[in-house]
């Protein structure tokens, strides 16, 4: 195995990003991934990094700069996934390391993330990186039209507790 390379995503990564997102438990088509990625890549307050291994995308992390009135500016991990067949090889650690560098480059001293309650392996992974579970909370969503109401379930991942 050659070394993993962490780079900024390209529009041409949409196929692999959609495939990996499905492993995360969310159904995303290639056109949806391409459309969303094209908007994300234009923003200065977000970045999308891909992990390449032997010429193939095997993981991604999405980082978002956030600022709330009750907290200093921080970076939120919008999502992280490593291909099932490439886990426990340091790829997730490399992606999170790059996310943390991106946060520091923007003057942030905190990175925050949330993880579904049943993702036990992910919780252990984040703790191994020095992240602390600071609270348990509920997640709410309100659809604002009928079309959105039909998509509410897309916010709920099909989670394998081992992931």
N, C-alpha and C positions, 0 to 999 in steps of 0.2 A: 504494500500500500504506500502510495506517495503522500506527501504532506497535503493537508487540507489548506485551501486558499479561501480567505474571506474577502468578498468584493461586494460592491454596490450592485444591486439587481439591475438587469436590463429587460426591456420589453420582451425580448426573445426568451426570457426565462419563464413566461407565463404557463407553459405546459407543465413544467416541473413544479412550479409553485402551486398550481392547482392540484397536482398529484399529491404533493406533500401535505397540503392543507386538508385533503381528504383523510390522510393518516392522522391528522390532529383531531378529526371527528366532525369536520365541517364540509358539507358538499359545496364545492365551488367548481364551476366549469372553466375551461380555458378562456373563453371570451370574457367571462366575469372577472377572472384574475387579471387578464390583460388590461381591461378597462380600468379597474381599480388601481392596479400597479402604475398605469400611465399617469394617473392623477397624483398618486403618492410621490412618485419620482420628481414631480415638478415643485414640490413643497420644500421649503427650507426648514420647517419645523418637524419633519419626519424623514426617516431613512429606512431603506429595506435592504438588508444584507443577505447574501447567499453564500453558502459554503459549497465550494467545488472540490471534488475529489476524483482524480483520474478523469477529468473532463466532464463530470456529471454533477448536477446540483443534488446535494444530499441533505440540505437543511436550509432554514432561513430564520431570521429574526427581524421583526418590525419594531422600530423605536419611534416614539412620539414625544416631543417636547411639550410639557404641560405646565401651566401656571394657574394656581387657584388663589383666591384672596386669603385663604387661611393657611397657605403653605408657600415656602420658597419654590422657585422653579425647580422642576424635577423631570426625569425621563421615565416614561411608562413603556414597559415591554408590551406591545400590542399583540404579539404572538411569537412563539418559538416552536419549531419542530425540527427533528432530525429523523431521517429515513429509518424505518424499523430495522433494516438490515445493517445500519451503520451506527447504532447507538452504543454507548459505553466505549467510544474510541476517542473522546476528547473534542468532538465536533461541537456539541452543545456548549461546552466550556469555552471553546474558541469563539463561537458566535456571541455568547454573553460577554466575553472579554471585549470584543469589538464594540458591542452596544455600550459598555461602560466607558470605553475610550471616547465614543461619540458624545456621551453625556458630559464628560469632563471637558471636551472641546467646546461645549456650549455653556460652560460655567456652572454646570449642575453638580451638586455633591450628593445627590440621592437618585437611586433608580428604584422604581416601584413596579410591582407586577401583581396580578391576581391569577389564581389557578383553581379550577373546579375542585370542589371538596373531595371528589373520589380519585383524583390523580395522585395517588400516594407516591409512586416512584418519582414523579416530577417534584413533589414537595421535598423529598429527600435530596434530590439533585440540587434544588435551589438552596437548601440549607447547607449543602456541602460547599457551595460558592460563597457562603457568608450571609445569605439573605435570612431575615427573621420574620416569622409569621406574626404580624402585629394585630390582626383582628380577623374575625369571622363576620361575614355580612351577607345580606340578601342582594340579589340583582333583580332589578325591575325593568320592564320595558312596556311602553304604551304605543301601540300602533295608532297612527293618525289618520288612516284611511283603510278601506276594505282590502286593498291590495297588500298593504303592510301587515294587516291582521293575518293574512294567509302565510306570511313569512316569519311570524314570531318564532316558530320552532327552529329557524335557522340560527338563532342565538344560543341554542342548547346543543352542545356537542355530544356526539355518540362517543362516550368515554370508556376506554378500557382502563380499569384501575391500575393496571401494571404500567401504564404509560405516564 
